[in-house]
Amino acid sequence: MTDLINAEAALTPEMEASYAALAASLGAGPNKSTSTLARFPVLSIMSNEDDMQGNAIKPDPRGKFYLKGSEKLAFAVKATFRPLSHHYQFIHFDDSGLVNKSRAVIELKEEARDMLGTIKCGRPAWTAILEMDREEKKRWRDMQFRQVRGLVTMSGKTADGEEVVYQNTPCMLQLRNSNYGGFKNSVQDRVPVGRNLFDFNVELSSERNVNGSVKWYTFNYKPDLANPIPPTMELFETLQMIKDMIDKENEYVDEAYYKAISAGSIDAQAIAAIAQVEDSLDDDLTDAA
């Protein structure tokens, strides 16, 4: 057995092609992260004047764009966004973090299977939601996201005054509630027939909203429809990367979904078996009487 492995021998191209499949079949494939797999940094609008530690940020960053999850927190007054993909995903968070999430789907009519073995994080039919009170409606509305992955170009400054330039940086718009419909109305519905969503840049601006003591910001979109962007090999590779990421995300969710379904089926079989035994015992007791 000492000659079984030759540390000096390299894999041939033919062997490399089946290497990943062989590793998976042996239970030795790459470790699968339990984190959300298809996440880009989220392009957001700052709504607070303080950082996470409660320290005031100067100059006032409210209404400015920043990349949540980026290495340096820099705030930009304006941004140019090139949308590359559009999906819907249902995600349930609570105070402790992620509870459940669905597959990322292109159309809402698709079966958005989720990690707990339900559809759309258990979201009821729209007719049922209409009958709910305000808080219950909000609970379900909070789970529905419009996700637009793309590239952002902007120049911002950190709280220390350092300039940070983002040039075609991958990011994602994670849109819900009052920000949910704006992208569709201002961008998707305006793309000319025969053109793709990623053929145009979109200028972003923020709008401050006030309702009593509640203040929040929404995205405004101005697509540059007069100047379509020609396709390039770099674009093709970026689109392929996004597709691969979303495919992995959906595979991960589906694996959890079918495990949950299987566990539920086993539980149902166990309950049925117990019930059958109880029925049998009842019959025995009746005969004995």
C-alpha positions in Angstrom: 0.0 0.0 0.0 2.9 2.3 0.4 3.2 2.8 -3.4 -0.6 3.6 -3.8 -0.1 7.4 -3.7 2.6 9.0 -5.7 2.9 12.6 -4.4 4.9 13.6 -7.5 2.3 12.6 -10.1 0.1 15.4 -11.4 -3.5 15.0 -12.5 -4.1 14.7 -16.2 -6.8 17.0 -17.7 -9.1 14.0 -18.0 -8.6 13.2 -14.3 -9.2 16.8 -13.3 -12.5 16.8 -15.1 -13.8 14.0 -12.8 -11.9 15.1 -9.7 -14.7 17.1 -8.1 -17.4 14.5 -8.8 -15.1 11.8 -7.3 -14.5 13.8 -4.2 -18.2 14.4 -3.7 -19.0 10.7 -4.2 -16.5 9.9 -1.4 -17.9 12.5 1.0 -14.7 14.4 0.7 -15.8 17.4 -1.4 -15.4 21.0 -0.6 -17.0 22.1 2.7 -20.4 23.7 2.2 -20.9 27.0 4.0 -24.1 27.5 5.9 -24.0 31.2 5.1 -26.0 32.9 2.4 -24.1 32.0 -0.7 -25.2 34.5 -3.3 -24.6 37.7 -1.4 -22.8 40.7 -2.8 -22.2 43.8 -0.6 -25.5 45.5 -0.4 -25.8 49.0 -1.8 -27.7 51.0 0.8 -28.8 54.5 1.8 -27.5 55.7 5.1 -30.5 56.7 7.3 -28.6 57.3 10.6 -26.1 60.0 11.6 -24.3 57.7 14.0 -22.2 54.6 13.4 -22.8 51.2 15.0 -21.0 52.3 18.1 -23.2 55.4 18.5 -20.5 57.8 17.4 -21.6 60.8 15.3 -20.3 60.6 11.7 -19.1 63.9 10.2 -20.1 65.2 7.7 -23.7 64.0 8.1 -24.0 60.8 6.0 -27.8 60.6 5.9 -29.2 60.1 2.4 -25.8 59.0 1.0 -24.9 55.7 -0.6 -22.6 53.1 1.0 -21.7 49.5 0.5 -22.9 47.5 3.5 -20.3 44.8 4.3 -17.4 46.5 2.5 -14.0 46.8 4.1 -14.2 50.6 4.4 -17.4 52.5 5.1 -17.4 55.4 2.6 -20.4 57.6 1.8 -21.2 58.9 -1.7 -23.7 61.6 -2.7 -24.4 60.0 -6.1 -23.9 56.6 -7.7 -24.2 54.9 -11.1 -25.5 51.4 -11.1 -25.5 48.9 -13.9 -28.2 46.2 -13.2 -27.1 42.7 -14.3 -29.8 40.4 -12.8 -33.2 40.5 -11.1 -34.7 38.0 -8.7 -37.2 37.6 -5.9 -36.3 35.9 -2.7 -38.3 35.4 0.5 -36.2 35.8 3.7 -37.3 35.5 7.3 -35.2 37.2 9.9 -35.9 37.5 13.6 -33.9 39.1 16.5 -31.4 36.2 16.5 -30.7 36.4 12.7 -31.7 34.3 9.7 -34.7 31.9 10.3 -35.5 30.8 6.8 -35.0 31.7 3.2 -36.3 30.6 -0.2 -34.8 29.9 -3.6 -34.0 33.0 -5.6 -36.6 33.0 -8.4 -37.1 35.1 -11.5 -40.9 35.2 -11.4 -43.2 35.2 -8.4 -45.2 32.4 -9.9 -42.2 30.0 -9.6 -42.2 27.6 -6.7 -40.0 29.4 -4.2 -39.1 26.4 -2.1 -37.5 27.3 1.3 -35.1 25.7 3.8 -37.8 24.7 6.3 -39.8 22.6 3.7 -42.5 25.2 2.9 -43.0 27.7 0.0 -42.1 31.4 0.2 -41.2 31.0 3.9 -44.8 29.9 4.6 -46.3 33.0 3.1 -50.1 32.8 2.9 -52.1 33.6 -0.2 -52.5 37.3 -1.0 -56.3 37.1 -0.3 -55.5 35.8 3.2 -53.0 38.6 3.8 -55.6 41.2 2.8 -57.7 40.1 5.8 -54.9 40.5 8.3 -54.3 43.4 10.6 -51.6 45.9 9.9 -48.8 44.3 12.0 -49.4 40.8 10.6 -49.4 42.2 7.0 -46.1 43.9 7.7 -44.6 40.7 9.0 -45.2 38.9 5.7 -44.4 41.9 3.6 -41.0 42.2 5.3 -40.0 38.8 4.0 -40.4 39.6 0.3 -37.3 41.0 -1.4 -36.5 42.2 -4.9 -32.8 41.6 -5.5 -31.0 43.4 -8.2 -27.3 42.4 -8.6 -25.1 44.7 -10.6 -22.1 47.0 -10.7 -21.8 50.3 -8.9 -19.5 53.2 -9.7 -19.2 56.0 -7.1 -16.8 58.0 -5.1 -17.3 58.4 -1.4 -15.5 59.5 1.8 -15.0 57.8 5.1 -15.7 59.5 8.4 -11.9 60.3 8.5 -12.1 62.1 5.1 -10.4 59.3 3.1 -11.7 59.1 -0.5 -12.7 55.7 -1.6 -13.5 55.1 -5.3 -15.6 52.2 -6.5 -15.4 51.4 -10.2 -17.8 48.7 -11.5 -17.8 47.1 -8.1 -20.2 44.1 -7.7 -23.1 44.8 -5.3 -26.7 44.1 -4.8 -29.9 46.2 -4.2 -31.9 44.4 -1.5 -35.3 46.1 -1.9 -38.5 45.6 0.1 -41.5 47.6 1.5 -41.4 51.2 0.3 -38.3 50.5 -1.9 -39.9 47.4 -3.5 -41.7 48.7 -6.5 -39.5 51.7 -7.6 -37.0 49.7 -9.6 -39.7 47.9 -11.6 -41.6 51.2 -12.3 -38.6 53.3 -13.2 -36.3 50.8 -14.8 -37.7 47.4 -15.8 -40.9 48.8 -17.3 -39.0 51.3 -19.3 -36.4 49.1 -20.9 -37.1 49.2 -24.7 -38.4 46.1 -26.4 -35.5 43.9 -27.6 -33.1 45.3 -25.1 -31.7 43.7 -21.9 -31.8 45.0 -18.4 -28.0 45.2 -18.4 -27.7 47.3 -21.6 -28.0 50.5 -19.6 -26.6 52.4 -16.6 -28.9 53.8 -14.0 -28.2 57.0 -12.1 -29.2 56.7 -8.5 -30.4 59.4 -6.1 -32.0 59.2 -2.7 -35.3 60.7 -1.5 -36.1 61.5 2.1 -39.6 60.5 3.3 -41.3 61.6 6.5 -44.5 60.2 8.1 -44.9 61.8 11.5 -41.9 60.9 13.6 -40.8 58.2 11.2 -38.1 59.2 8.6 -36.7 56.9 5.9 -35.0 57.0 2.5 -35.9 55.5 -0.8 -34.0 55.0 -4.1 -34.8 57.0 -7.2 -33.7 55.7 -10.6 -32.9 57.5 -13.8 -31.9 54.9 -16.6 -29.7 56.2 -19.4 -31.8 54.7 -22.2 -30.2 57.0 -24.8 -26.8 55.3 -24.4 -26.9 51.5 -24.5 -23.7 49.8 -23.4 -22.3 47.3 -25.9 -21.6 43.7 -24.6 -18.1 42.6 -23.8 -16.4 39.4 -22.7 -15.9 40.9 -19.2 -19.7 41.4 -19.0 -20.3 37.8 -20.1 -17.9 36.5 -17.5 -19.6 38.6 -14.8 -23.1 37.4 -15.8 -21.8 33.8 -15.7 -20.3 34.4 -12.2 -23.7 35.7 -10.9 -25.5 32.7 -12.4 -23.1 30.3 -10.8 -23.6 32.0 -7.4 -27.3 31.9 -7.6 -27.3 28.3 -8.8 -25.2 27.4 -5.7 -27.6 29.3 -3.5 -30.6 27.5 -4.9 -28.9 24.1 -4.6 -28.2 24.9 -1.0 -31.8 25.9 -0.3 -33.2 22.9 -2.2 -31.0 20.5 -0.2 -32.4 21.9 3.0 -35.9 21.9 1.6 -35.9 18.2 0.7 -34.2 17.2 4.0 -37.0 19.1 5.8 -39.7 17.4 3.6 -38.1 14.0 4.3 -37.9 14.6 8.0 -41.6 15.6 8.0 -42.5 12.5 6.1 -40.6 10.3 8.6 -42.4 12.1 11.5 -45.8 11.5 9.8 -45.0 7.8 9.3 -44.0 7.5 13.0 -47.2 9.2 14.1 -49.2 6.9 11.8 -47.4 3.8 13.2 -48.1 4.9 16.8 -51.7 5.4 15.9 -51.9 2.0 14.4 -50.4 0.4 17.5 -52.9 2.3 19.7 -55.8 1.1 17.5 -54.5 -2.4 17.8 -54.3 -2.1 21.6 -57.9 -0.7 21.7 -59.0 -3.7 19.7 -57.3 -6.1 22.1 -58.8 -4.4 25.1 -62.3 -4.6 23.5 -61.8 -8.4 22.8 -60.7 -8.9 26.4 -63.7 -7.2 27.7 
